[in-house]
Amino acid sequence: MTDKHDHKPSSPEDQAPQGKPGMIQVAQSVLAAIFGVQSGKNRERDFKKGQASDYIAVYVILVIALVVGMIITVNTVISNAGH
């Protein structure tokens, strides 16, 4: 009989297979790289096991979302400033 309390909570890194990083890990790595806070361990994992096309695709999507968000924010502020 096993005790459920013996299991320590596992982190997402423990759950990931030793192979290719998943899309959530790719997105986290891209966001960390954009803000300049990428850890050496994750950077090494990305270069050894990741595919460049995955990182490029996520980066392009995040940059487009950022630009669209900024355009919407600026247009909202400008339209509300005239009232």
CNS distance restraints for C-alpha pairs under 8 A (distance, minus, plus):
assign (resid  10 and name CA) (resid  14 and name CA) 5.87 0.50 0.50
assign (resid  10 and name CA) (resid  15 and name CA) 6.83 0.50 0.50
assign (resid  11 and name CA) (resid  15 and name CA) 6.58 0.50 0.50
assign (resid  12 and name CA) (resid  16 and name CA) 6.27 0.50 0.50
assign (resid  16 and name CA) (resid  21 and name CA) 7.31 0.50 0.50
assign (resid  16 and name CA) (resid  22 and name CA) 7.49 0.50 0.50
assign (resid  17 and name CA) (resid  21 and name CA) 7.70 0.50 0.50
assign (resid  19 and name CA) (resid  49 and name CA) 6.47 0.50 0.50
assign (resid  20 and name CA) (resid  49 and name CA) 5.25 0.50 0.50
assign (resid  20 and name CA) (resid  50 and name CA) 5.59 0.50 0.50
assign (resid  20 and name CA) (resid  51 and name CA) 7.92 0.50 0.50
assign (resid  21 and name CA) (resid  25 and name CA) 5.87 0.50 0.50
assign (resid  21 and name CA) (resid  26 and name CA) 6.45 0.50 0.50
assign (resid  21 and name CA) (resid  46 and name CA) 7.36 0.50 0.50
assign (resid  21 and name CA) (resid  49 and name CA) 6.92 0.50 0.50
assign (resid  21 and name CA) (resid  50 and name CA) 6.03 0.50 0.50
assign (resid  22 and name CA) (resid  26 and name CA) 6.23 0.50 0.50
assign (resid  23 and name CA) (resid  27 and name CA) 6.08 0.50 0.50
assign (resid  23 and name CA) (resid  54 and name CA) 7.86 0.50 0.50
assign (resid  24 and name CA) (resid  28 and name CA) 6.11 0.50 0.50
assign (resid  25 and name CA) (resid  29 and name CA) 6.05 0.50 0.50
assign (resid  26 and name CA) (resid  30 and name CA) 6.15 0.50 0.50
assign (resid  26 and name CA) (resid  46 and name CA) 7.92 0.50 0.50
assign (resid  26 and name CA) (resid  54 and name CA) 7.21 0.50 0.50
assign (resid  26 and name CA) (resid  55 and name CA) 6.21 0.50 0.50
assign (resid  26 and name CA) (resid  58 and name CA) 7.42 0.50 0.50
assign (resid  27 and name CA) (resid  31 and name CA) 6.14 0.50 0.50
assign (resid  27 and name CA) (resid  55 and name CA) 7.68 0.50 0.50
assign (resid  27 and name CA) (resid  58 and name CA) 6.30 0.50 0.50
assign (resid  27 and name CA) (resid  59 and name CA) 7.97 0.50 0.50
assign (resid  28 and name CA) (resid  32 and name CA) 6.02 0.50 0.50
assign (resid  29 and name CA) (resid  33 and name CA) 6.01 0.50 0.50
assign (resid  29 and name CA) (resid  38 and name CA) 6.64 0.50 0.50
assign (resid  29 and name CA) (resid  42 and name CA) 7.15 0.50 0.50
assign (resid  29 and name CA) (resid  43 and name CA) 7.57 0.50 0.50
assign (resid  29 and name CA) (resid  46 and name CA) 7.84 0.50 0.50
assign (resid  30 and name CA) (resid  34 and name CA) 6.11 0.50 0.50
assign (resid  30 and name CA) (resid  55 and name CA) 6.75 0.50 0.50
assign (resid  30 and name CA) (resid  58 and name CA) 7.20 0.50 0.50
assign (resid  30 and name CA) (resid  59 and name CA) 6.25 0.50 0.50
assign (resid  31 and name CA) (resid  35 and name CA) 6.35 0.50 0.50
assign (resid  32 and name CA) (resid  36 and name CA) 5.90 0.50 0.50
assign (resid  32 and name CA) (resid  37 and name CA) 5.07 0.50 0.50
assign (resid  32 and name CA) (resid  38 and name CA) 4.78 0.50 0.50
assign (resid  33 and name CA) (resid  37 and name CA) 6.08 0.50 0.50
assign (resid  33 and name CA) (resid  38 and name CA) 5.21 0.50 0.50
assign (resid  38 and name CA) (resid  42 and name CA) 6.83 0.50 0.50
assign (resid  38 and name CA) (resid  43 and name CA) 6.55 0.50 0.50
assign (resid  39 and name CA) (resid  43 and name CA) 6.16 0.50 0.50
assign (resid  40 and name CA) (resid  44 and name CA) 6.04 0.50 0.50
assign (resid  41 and name CA) (resid  45 and name CA) 6.29 0.50 0.50
assign (resid  42 and name CA) (resid  46 and name CA) 6.09 0.50 0.50
assign (resid  43 and name CA) (resid  47 and name CA) 6.30 0.50 0.50
assign (resid  44 and name CA) (resid  48 and name CA) 6.11 0.50 0.50
assign (resid  45 and name CA) (resid  49 and name CA) 5.72 0.50 0.50
assign (resid  45 and name CA) (resid  50 and name CA) 7.06 0.50 0.50
assign (resid  46 and name CA) (resid  50 and name CA) 4.72 0.50 0.50
assign (resid  46 and name CA) (resid  51 and name CA) 7.77 0.50 0.50
assign (resid  47 and name CA) (resid  51 and name CA) 7.85 0.50 0.50
assign (resid  50 and name CA) (resid  54 and name CA) 7.59 0.50 0.50
assign (resid  50 and name CA) (resid  55 and name CA) 7.99 0.50 0.50
assign (resid  51 and name CA) (resid  55 and name CA) 6.95 0.50 0.50
assign (resid  52 and name CA) (resid  56 and name CA) 6.10 0.50 0.50
assign (resid  53 and name CA) (resid  57 and name CA) 6.04 0.50 0.50
assign (resid  54 and name CA) (resid  58 and name CA) 6.29 0.50 0.50
assign (resid  55 and name CA) (resid  59 and name CA) 5.98 0.50 0.50
assign (resid  56 and name CA) (resid  60 and name CA) 6.10 0.50 0.50
assign (resid  57 and name CA) (resid  61 and name CA) 6.26 0.50 0.50
assign (resid  58 and name CA) (resid  62 and name CA) 6.13 0.50 0.50
assign (resid  59 and name CA) (resid  63 and name CA) 6.10 0.50 0.50
assign (resid  60 and name CA) (resid  64 and name CA) 6.13 0.50 0.50
assign (resid  61 and name CA) (resid  65 and name CA) 6.16 0.50 0.50
assign (resid  62 and name CA) (resid  66 and name CA) 6.08 0.50 0.50
assign (resid  63 and name CA) (resid  67 and name CA) 6.17 0.50 0.50
assign (resid  64 and name CA) (resid  68 and name CA) 6.10 0.50 0.50
assign (resid  65 and name CA) (resid  69 and name CA) 5.97 0.50 0.50
assign (resid  66 and name CA) (resid  70 and name CA) 6.15 0.50 0.50
assign (resid  67 and name CA) (resid  71 and name CA) 6.19 0.50 0.50
assign (resid  68 and name CA) (resid  72 and name CA) 6.20 0.50 0.50
assign (resid  69 and name CA) (resid  73 and name CA) 6.11 0.50 0.50
assign (resid  70 and name CA) (resid  74 and name CA) 6.06 0.50 0.50
assign (resid  71 and name CA) (resid  75 and name CA) 6.06 0.50 0.50
assign (resid  72 and name CA) (resid  76 and name CA) 6.07 0.50 0.50
assign (resid  73 and name CA) (resid  77 and name CA) 6.19 0.50 0.50
assign (resid  74 and name CA) (resid  78 and name CA) 6.06 0.50 0.50
assign (resid  75 and name CA) (resid  79 and name CA) 6.04 0.50 0.50
assign (resid  76 and name CA) (resid  80 and name CA) 6.14 0.50 0.50
assign (resid  77 and name CA) (resid  81 and name CA) 6.01 0.50 0.50
assign (resid  78 and name CA) (resid  82 and name CA) 6.81 0.50 0.50
assign (resid  79 and name CA) (resid  83 and name CA) 7.46 0.50 0.50
